[in-house]
Amino acid sequence: MLWVKAFHIVAVVTWFAAIFYLPRLFVYHAAAEDTVSRERFKIMERKLYRGIMTPSMVVVIALGVWLISFNPDYYLVQTHWLHAKLTLVALLVAYHFYCGHLLKVFRDDNNQRSHVFYRWFNEIPVFLLIAIVILVVVRPF
């Protein structure tokens, strides 16, 4: 179980690194004024999303399910903090897929939002991470 937990944590760190970086690329992409820069951002965004972010998310979810399977009665019936955590993870997955939508918007040169929007958008996963870590470590309920 400890090996599964260790690799779950590694995958979480990798997913969050990517989920913090992709919206930052959107900030720079939205502010880019030349075609060469915009095309470079499209490549970087696509590679990050497909090559790191999405595979990391899949590994996080798979290993999380595996961890729960070690003691499903305890995790799914007796612990309410995990239900809250899984709700926040579901929001993070939705954020992930919305990033995928934005990736397509930028790819098709249809972005209508300013870099300021993406600066704020970039902060959402920070709050999710804080709440998730508190739930896992403190287990308040």
C-alpha positions as CSV (number, residue, x, y, z in Angstrom):
1,M,0.0,0.0,0.0
2,L,2.8,2.4,0.8
3,W,4.3,2.0,-2.7
4,V,0.9,2.8,-4.3
5,K,0.6,5.9,-2.0
6,A,4.1,7.1,-2.8
7,F,3.4,6.9,-6.6
8,H,0.0,8.5,-6.1
9,I,1.7,11.5,-4.4
10,V,4.3,11.7,-7.2
11,A,1.5,11.7,-9.8
12,V,-0.4,14.4,-7.9
13,V,2.7,16.6,-7.8
14,T,3.2,16.1,-11.5
15,W,-0.4,16.8,-12.3
16,F,-0.4,20.0,-10.2
17,A,2.8,21.2,-11.8
18,A,1.2,20.9,-15.2
19,I,-2.1,22.3,-14.1
20,F,-0.3,25.4,-12.7
21,Y,1.9,25.8,-15.8
22,L,-0.7,25.4,-18.6
23,P,-2.9,28.4,-17.5
24,R,0.3,30.4,-17.1
25,L,1.1,29.6,-20.8
26,F,-2.4,30.8,-21.6
27,V,-1.5,34.1,-19.9
28,Y,1.5,34.6,-22.1
29,H,-0.3,33.3,-25.2
30,A,-3.2,35.8,-24.7
31,A,-0.6,38.6,-24.5
32,A,1.4,37.5,-27.5
33,E,1.3,39.8,-30.4
34,D,3.3,38.0,-33.1
35,T,2.5,34.9,-35.0
36,V,5.7,33.1,-34.2
37,S,5.1,33.4,-30.5
38,R,1.5,32.3,-30.8
39,E,2.4,29.2,-32.8
40,R,5.1,28.3,-30.3
41,F,2.6,28.6,-27.4
42,K,0.2,26.3,-29.3
43,I,2.9,23.6,-29.5
44,M,3.9,24.0,-25.8
45,E,0.3,23.9,-24.6
46,R,-0.6,20.8,-26.6
47,K,2.5,18.9,-25.5
48,L,2.0,19.8,-21.9
49,Y,-1.7,18.9,-21.9
50,R,-1.4,15.7,-23.8
51,G,2.1,14.5,-22.7
52,I,2.1,15.4,-19.0
53,M,-1.1,16.8,-17.7
54,T,-3.6,14.2,-18.9
55,P,-1.4,11.1,-18.3
56,S,-0.7,12.4,-14.8
57,M,-4.4,12.9,-14.1
58,V,-5.1,9.3,-15.3
59,V,-2.4,7.9,-13.0
60,V,-3.7,10.0,-10.0
61,I,-7.2,8.7,-10.5
62,A,-6.1,5.1,-11.1
63,L,-3.8,5.0,-8.0
64,G,-6.4,6.8,-5.9
65,V,-9.0,4.1,-6.8
66,W,-6.4,1.5,-6.0
67,L,-5.7,3.0,-2.6
68,I,-9.4,3.1,-1.8
69,S,-9.7,-0.6,-2.8
70,F,-7.3,-1.6,0.0
71,N,-10.1,-0.7,2.5
72,P,-13.2,0.4,0.8
73,D,-15.5,0.1,3.8
74,Y,-13.3,2.5,5.8
75,Y,-12.7,5.0,3.1
76,L,-16.2,5.1,1.5
77,V,-18.4,4.6,4.6
78,Q,-16.5,5.8,7.7
79,T,-14.6,8.8,6.5
80,H,-16.4,11.9,5.4
81,W,-13.2,13.9,4.7
82,L,-12.6,11.6,1.7
83,H,-16.0,12.5,0.2
84,A,-15.1,16.2,0.5
85,K,-11.7,15.5,-1.0
86,L,-13.2,13.5,-3.9
87,T,-15.6,16.3,-4.6
88,L,-12.7,18.8,-4.9
89,V,-10.8,16.3,-7.1
90,A,-13.9,16.1,-9.3
91,L,-13.8,20.0,-9.6
92,L,-10.1,19.7,-10.4
93,V,-10.9,17.2,-13.2
94,A,-13.5,19.6,-14.5
95,Y,-10.9,22.4,-14.5
96,H,-8.5,20.1,-16.3
97,F,-11.0,19.4,-19.1
98,Y,-11.9,23.1,-19.3
99,C,-8.2,23.7,-19.8
100,G,-8.5,21.3,-22.7
101,H,-11.3,23.3,-24.1
102,L,-9.2,26.5,-23.8
103,L,-6.4,24.7,-25.5
104,K,-8.7,24.2,-28.6
105,V,-9.8,27.9,-28.4
106,F,-6.2,29.0,-28.6
107,R,-5.4,26.4,-31.3
108,D,-8.2,27.8,-33.5
109,D,-7.2,31.4,-32.8
110,N,-10.6,32.1,-31.2
111,N,-9.5,33.4,-27.8
112,Q,-11.5,36.4,-26.8
113,R,-10.2,36.8,-23.3
114,S,-7.3,39.0,-22.0
115,H,-4.2,37.8,-20.2
116,V,-5.8,39.2,-17.0
117,F,-8.6,36.7,-17.2
118,Y,-6.1,33.9,-17.4
119,R,-4.1,35.3,-14.5
120,W,-7.1,34.9,-12.3
121,F,-8.1,31.6,-13.9
122,N,-4.6,30.3,-13.0
123,E,-5.3,30.8,-9.3
124,I,-8.2,28.3,-9.1
125,P,-6.1,25.2,-8.6
126,V,-4.2,26.8,-5.8
127,F,-7.3,27.0,-3.7
128,L,-8.2,23.4,-4.6
129,L,-4.8,22.2,-3.6
130,I,-4.9,24.0,-0.3
131,A,-8.3,22.5,0.6
132,I,-7.3,19.0,-0.6
133,V,-4.1,19.0,1.4
134,I,-5.9,20.2,4.5
135,L,-8.5,17.5,4.1
136,V,-5.9,14.7,3.7
137,V,-3.6,15.8,6.5
138,V,-6.0,17.2,9.1
139,R,-9.0,15.0,8.3
140,P,-11.4,17.4,10.0
141,F,-14.5,15.2,9.8
